[in-house]
Amino acid sequence: MKILKTAIFALVSMGLAACSSMNTVENADKAGVKQMVNDKRVTTDSGLSDVAYVAGINETKTVSGLRKVQVELVNRTDAVRNVNYCFEWYDSTGMLINAPAPIWITIAIDAGESKFISSIGPTPDASDFRLKLLGNVRED
């Protein structure tokens, strides 16, 4: 009986582990052309770079002329992780554009998942940005 319980537990565990992976399919002949941004990365938490690895940054302008960025984050771990992020915007002289308060957003990224986050500059003067990332700081 003990062996049977152990075998069932092992099969259920393997089944749950198999559910944690993800396969994706996308168009190989993409119609959209990305305007990729060269980035400067400052890493102070190497563990966070596996949880929310920045795979790429795409930049465009909205119809109204505001700068828009889209960042692809990849969770390179084998578990669902929460990540907090905040965008700061700067004018052409490098001065921070004051916003009412920094807005931190929490997202969940599945194991191996690629997730896109984006932000639009608050004024037409916004010519540069900084993305800040934090690991899960909230206790469940």
PyRosetta script that sets phi, psi and omega in degrees:
from pyrosetta import init, pose_from_sequence

init()
pose = pose_from_sequence("MKILKTAIFALVSMGLAACSSMNTVENADKAGVKQMVNDKRVTTDSGLSDVAYVAGINETKTVSGLRKVQVELVNRTDAVRNVNYCFEWYDSTGMLINAPAPIWITIAIDAGESKFISSIGPTPDASDFRLKLLGNVRED")
pose.set_psi(1, -40.3)
pose.set_omega(1, 179.0)
pose.set_phi(2, -63.2)
pose.set_psi(2, -39.9)
pose.set_omega(2, 179.7)
pose.set_phi(3, -65.9)
pose.set_psi(3, -39.3)
pose.set_omega(3, 179.4)
pose.set_phi(4, -63.7)
pose.set_psi(4, -44.0)
pose.set_omega(4, 178.3)
pose.set_phi(5, -62.9)
pose.set_psi(5, -41.4)
pose.set_omega(5, 179.1)
pose.set_phi(6, -64.4)
pose.set_psi(6, -42.0)
pose.set_omega(6, 179.8)
pose.set_phi(7, -65.2)
pose.set_psi(7, -42.0)
pose.set_omega(7, 178.8)
pose.set_phi(8, -64.6)
pose.set_psi(8, -43.7)
pose.set_omega(8, 178.5)
pose.set_phi(9, -59.8)
pose.set_psi(9, -42.8)
pose.set_omega(9, -179.8)
pose.set_phi(10, -64.4)
pose.set_psi(10, -42.5)
pose.set_omega(10, 179.4)
pose.set_phi(11, -64.9)
pose.set_psi(11, -42.3)
pose.set_omega(11, 178.8)
pose.set_phi(12, -65.3)
pose.set_psi(12, -41.8)
pose.set_omega(12, 178.8)
pose.set_phi(13, -62.3)
pose.set_psi(13, -42.7)
pose.set_omega(13, 178.6)
pose.set_phi(14, -65.5)
pose.set_psi(14, -38.1)
pose.set_omega(14, 178.4)
pose.set_phi(15, -64.3)
pose.set_psi(15, -42.1)
pose.set_omega(15, 178.1)
pose.set_phi(16, -66.8)
pose.set_psi(16, -38.8)
pose.set_omega(16, 178.9)
pose.set_phi(17, -65.1)
pose.set_psi(17, -36.6)
pose.set_omega(17, 179.5)
pose.set_phi(18, -67.0)
pose.set_psi(18, -28.0)
pose.set_omega(18, 179.9)
pose.set_phi(19, -74.5)
pose.set_psi(19, -12.0)
pose.set_omega(19, -175.7)
pose.set_phi(20, -84.5)
pose.set_psi(20, -6.6)
pose.set_omega(20, 179.5)
pose.set_phi(21, -92.6)
pose.set_psi(21, 164.8)
pose.set_omega(21, -177.2)
pose.set_phi(22, -140.6)
pose.set_psi(22, 137.4)
pose.set_omega(22, 173.5)
pose.set_phi(23, -112.6)
pose.set_psi(23, 144.4)
pose.set_omega(23, 177.7)
pose.set_phi(24, -132.5)
pose.set_psi(24, 154.8)
pose.set_omega(24, 176.3)
pose.set_phi(25, -132.9)
pose.set_psi(25, 136.9)
pose.set_omega(25, 177.5)
pose.set_phi(26, -146.3)
pose.set_psi(26, 165.2)
pose.set_omega(26, -178.6)
pose.set_phi(27, -64.7)
pose.set_psi(27, 125.0)
pose.set_omega(27, 179.3)
pose.set_phi(28, -77.9)
pose.set_psi(28, -26.9)
pose.set_omega(28, 179.1)
pose.set_phi(29, -103.7)
pose.set_psi(29, 79.7)
pose.set_omega(29, -175.0)
pose.set_phi(30, -70.7)
pose.set_psi(30, 137.6)
pose.set_omega(30, 178.5)
pose.set_phi(31, -85.8)
pose.set_psi(31, -32.3)
pose.set_omega(31, -179.5)
pose.set_phi(32, -80.5)
pose.set_psi(32, 141.6)
pose.set_omega(32, 178.3)
pose.set_phi(33, -110.4)
pose.set_psi(33, 121.0)
pose.set_omega(33, -179.3)
pose.set_phi(34, -79.6)
pose.set_psi(34, 142.9)
pose.set_omega(34, 172.4)
pose.set_phi(35, -103.3)
pose.set_psi(35, 89.9)
pose.set_omega(35, -173.4)
pose.set_phi(36, -76.3)
pose.set_psi(36, 146.8)
pose.set_omega(36, -178.4)
pose.set_phi(37, -106.0)
pose.set_psi(37, 131.1)
pose.set_omega(37, 169.9)
pose.set_phi(38, -72.4)
pose.set_psi(38, 133.2)
pose.set_omega(38, -175.7)
pose.set_phi(39, -120.8)
pose.set_psi(39, 157.6)
pose.set_omega(39, 173.2)
pose.set_phi(40, -112.7)
pose.set_psi(40, 122.8)
pose.set_omega(40, -176.8)
pose.set_phi(41, -109.5)
pose.set_psi(41, 136.5)
pose.set_omega(41, 174.3)
pose.set_phi(42, -119.7)
pose.set_psi(42, 112.4)
pose.set_omega(42, -176.9)
pose.set_phi(43, -105.5)
pose.set_psi(43, 120.3)
pose.set_omega(43, 175.6)
pose.set_phi(44, -113.3)
pose.set_psi(44, -11.4)
pose.set_omega(44, 178.6)
pose.set_phi(45, -134.0)
pose.set_psi(45, 97.7)
pose.set_omega(45, -175.4)
pose.set_phi(46, -64.7)
pose.set_psi(46, -28.5)
pose.set_omega(46, 177.3)
pose.set_phi(47, -65.4)
pose.set_psi(47, -34.1)
pose.set_omega(47, 179.7)
pose.set_phi(48, -68.8)
pose.set_psi(48, -28.3)
pose.set_omega(48, 180.0)
pose.set_phi(49, -68.3)
pose.set_psi(49, -19.5)
pose.set_omega(49, 172.5)
pose.set_phi(50, -84.0)
pose.set_psi(50, -34.6)
pose.set_omega(50, -179.3)
pose.set_phi(51, -72.3)
pose.set_psi(51, -39.4)
pose.set_omega(51, -178.1)
pose.set_phi(52, -139.1)
pose.set_psi(52, 70.6)
pose.set_omega(52, 178.2)
pose.set_phi(53, -73.1)
pose.set_psi(53, 128.5)
pose.set_omega(53, 178.8)
pose.set_phi(54, -81.9)
pose.set_psi(54, 106.2)
pose.set_omega(54, -177.2)
pose.set_phi(55, -84.3)
pose.set_psi(55, -25.8)
pose.set_omega(55, -180.0)
pose.set_phi(56, -179.4)
pose.set_psi(56, 158.1)
pose.set_omega(56, 179.2)
pose.set_phi(57, -129.6)
pose.set_psi(57, 125.0)
pose.set_omega(57, -179.4)
pose.set_phi(58, -113.1)
pose.set_psi(58, 140.5)
pose.set_omega(58, -176.2)
pose.set_phi(59, -132.1)
pose.set_psi(59, 143.2)
pose.set_omega(59, 177.4)
pose.set_phi(60, -152.3)
pose.set_psi(60, -175.4)
pose.set_omega(60, 174.2)
pose.set_phi(61, -122.0)
pose.set_psi(61, 144.4)
pose.set_omega(61, 176.3)
pose.set_phi(62, -76.8)
pose.set_psi(62, 172.0)
pose.set_omega(62, 178.8)
pose.set_phi(63, -59.5)
pose.set_psi(63, -33.6)
pose.set_omega(63, -179.3)
pose.set_phi(64, -85.0)
pose.set_psi(64, 3.7)
pose.set_omega(64, 175.3)
pose.set_phi(65, 90.9)
pose.set_psi(65, 6.3)
pose.set_omega(65, 177.9)
pose.set_phi(66, -82.6)
pose.set_psi(66, 144.4)
pose.set_omega(66, 179.0)
pose.set_phi(67, -75.1)
pose.set_psi(67, 136.8)
pose.set_omega(67, 179.1)
pose.set_phi(68, -129.3)
pose.set_psi(68, 135.5)
pose.set_omega(68, 176.0)
pose.set_phi(69, -123.3)
pose.set_psi(69, 148.4)
pose.set_omega(69, 175.9)
pose.set_phi(70, -130.9)
pose.set_psi(70, 127.5)
pose.set_omega(70, -176.8)
pose.set_phi(71, -115.5)
pose.set_psi(71, 132.4)
pose.set_omega(71, 176.7)
pose.set_phi(72, -96.0)
pose.set_psi(72, 119.0)
pose.set_omega(72, 176.7)
pose.set_phi(73, -106.4)
pose.set_psi(73, 138.9)
pose.set_omega(73, 179.5)
pose.set_phi(74, -124.5)
pose.set_psi(74, 128.9)
pose.set_omega(74, 174.5)
pose.set_phi(75, -87.8)
pose.set_psi(75, 107.7)
pose.set_omega(75, -176.9)
pose.set_phi(76, -93.8)
pose.set_psi(76, 15.3)
pose.set_omega(76, 177.4)
pose.set_phi(77, -98.6)
pose.set_psi(77, 179.6)
pose.set_omega(77, -179.2)
pose.set_phi(78, -105.4)
pose.set_psi(78, 24.3)
pose.set_omega(78, 179.4)
pose.set_phi(79, -144.3)
pose.set_psi(79, 157.1)
pose.set_omega(79, 174.9)
pose.set_phi(80, -66.3)
pose.set_psi(80, 135.5)
pose.set_omega(80, -179.4)
pose.set_phi(81, -131.9)
pose.set_psi(81, 147.4)
pose.set_omega(81, 172.8)
pose.set_phi(82, -97.8)
pose.set_psi(82, 140.0)
pose.set_omega(82, 179.8)
pose.set_phi(83, -133.3)
pose.set_psi(83, 140.1)
pose.set_omega(83, 175.6)
pose.set_phi(84, -107.3)
pose.set_psi(84, 137.2)
pose.set_omega(84, 179.1)
pose.set_phi(85, -139.7)
pose.set_psi(85, 157.0)
pose.set_omega(85, -179.8)
pose.set_phi(86, -150.5)
pose.set_psi(86, 135.4)
pose.set_omega(86, 174.7)
pose.set_phi(87, -101.2)
pose.set_psi(87, 138.2)
pose.set_omega(87, 169.9)
pose.set_phi(88, -115.8)
pose.set_psi(88, 142.4)
pose.set_omega(88, -178.1)
pose.set_phi(89, -116.4)
pose.set_psi(89, 144.4)
pose.set_omega(89, -176.8)
pose.set_phi(90, -127.5)
pose.set_psi(90, 150.5)
pose.set_omega(90, 176.9)
pose.set_phi(91, -86.1)
pose.set_psi(91, -177.4)
pose.set_omega(91, -174.9)
pose.set_phi(92, -67.5)
pose.set_psi(92, -15.4)
pose.set_omega(92, 177.0)
pose.set_phi(93, -95.4)
pose.set_psi(93, 3.1)
pose.set_omega(93, 179.4)
pose.set_phi(94, 86.5)
pose.set_psi(94, 8.0)
pose.set_omega(94, 179.8)
pose.set_phi(95, -84.6)
pose.set_psi(95, 138.2)
pose.set_omega(95, 178.1)
pose.set_phi(96, -65.0)
pose.set_psi(96, 131.1)
pose.set_omega(96, 175.3)
pose.set_phi(97, -84.2)
pose.set_psi(97, 117.2)
pose.set_omega(97, -176.4)
pose.set_phi(98, -67.8)
pose.set_psi(98, 130.4)
pose.set_omega(98, 174.1)
pose.set_phi(99, -115.4)
pose.set_psi(99, 160.3)
pose.set_omega(99, -178.3)
pose.set_phi(100, -52.0)
pose.set_psi(100, -45.9)
pose.set_omega(100, 177.2)
pose.set_phi(101, -162.4)
pose.set_psi(101, 147.1)
pose.set_omega(101, 177.0)
pose.set_phi(102, -61.4)
pose.set_psi(102, 134.0)
pose.set_omega(102, -179.6)
pose.set_phi(103, -102.9)
pose.set_psi(103, 110.8)
pose.set_omega(103, 177.0)
pose.set_phi(104, -95.0)
pose.set_psi(104, 130.4)
pose.set_omega(104, -179.4)
pose.set_phi(105, -117.4)
pose.set_psi(105, 136.2)
pose.set_omega(105, 178.4)
pose.set_phi(106, -105.0)
pose.set_psi(106, 130.2)
pose.set_omega(106, 175.6)
pose.set_phi(107, -128.9)
pose.set_psi(107, 154.4)
pose.set_omega(107, 173.7)
pose.set_phi(108, -103.2)
pose.set_psi(108, 134.2)
pose.set_omega(108, 177.2)
pose.set_phi(109, -120.4)
pose.set_psi(109, 121.3)
pose.set_omega(109, 179.7)
pose.set_phi(110, -65.9)
pose.set_psi(110, 161.8)
pose.set_omega(110, 178.3)
pose.set_phi(111, -57.6)
pose.set_psi(111, 125.4)
pose.set_omega(111, 178.7)
pose.set_phi(112, 74.0)
pose.set_psi(112, 2.4)
pose.set_omega(112, -176.0)
pose.set_phi(113, -81.4)
pose.set_psi(113, 149.4)
pose.set_omega(113, 172.2)
pose.set_phi(114, -107.4)
pose.set_psi(114, 125.5)
pose.set_omega(114, -178.5)
pose.set_phi(115, -129.4)
pose.set_psi(115, 141.4)
pose.set_omega(115, -179.6)
pose.set_phi(116, -103.1)
pose.set_psi(116, 135.4)
pose.set_omega(116, 172.7)
pose.set_phi(117, -122.6)
pose.set_psi(117, 151.8)
pose.set_omega(117, -177.9)
pose.set_phi(118, -145.5)
pose.set_psi(118, 163.4)
pose.set_omega(118, 177.5)
pose.set_phi(119, -151.6)
pose.set_psi(119, 150.9)
pose.set_omega(119, 177.3)
pose.set_phi(120, -117.1)
pose.set_psi(120, 133.3)
pose.set_omega(120, 178.8)
pose.set_phi(121, -55.0)
pose.set_psi(121, 140.5)
pose.set_omega(121, -175.0)
pose.set_phi(122, -72.6)
pose.set_psi(122, -20.9)
pose.set_omega(122, 179.9)
pose.set_phi(123, -140.8)
pose.set_psi(123, 164.0)
pose.set_omega(123, 176.0)
pose.set_phi(124, -63.8)
pose.set_psi(124, -19.5)
pose.set_omega(124, 178.7)
pose.set_phi(125, -75.2)
pose.set_psi(125, -13.6)
pose.set_omega(125, -177.9)
pose.set_phi(126, -66.4)
pose.set_psi(126, 113.7)
pose.set_omega(126, -177.6)
pose.set_phi(127, -118.9)
pose.set_psi(127, -8.3)
pose.set_omega(127, -179.4)
pose.set_phi(128, -149.7)
pose.set_psi(128, 164.7)
pose.set_omega(128, -177.1)
pose.set_phi(129, -146.5)
pose.set_psi(129, 165.8)
pose.set_omega(129, 171.5)
pose.set_phi(130, -136.3)
pose.set_psi(130, 133.6)
pose.set_omega(130, 176.0)
pose.set_phi(131, -105.0)
pose.set_psi(131, 126.0)
pose.set_omega(131, 176.2)
pose.set_phi(132, -108.2)
pose.set_psi(132, 135.5)
pose.set_omega(132, 179.3)
pose.set_phi(133, -123.1)
pose.set_psi(133, 138.0)
pose.set_omega(133, 174.6)
pose.set_phi(134, -130.9)
pose.set_psi(134, 148.4)
pose.set_omega(134, 173.7)
pose.set_phi(135, -71.3)
pose.set_psi(135, -174.5)
pose.set_omega(135, -179.2)
pose.set_phi(136, -68.1)
pose.set_psi(136, 113.9)
pose.set_omega(136, 179.7)
pose.set_phi(137, -104.6)
pose.set_psi(137, -5.8)
pose.set_omega(137, 179.8)
pose.set_phi(138, -93.0)
pose.set_psi(138, 139.9)
pose.set_omega(138, 176.9)
pose.set_phi(139, -90.7)
pose.set_psi(139, 137.4)
pose.set_omega(139, 179.6)
pose.set_phi(140, -87.5)
pose.dump_pdb("model.pdb")
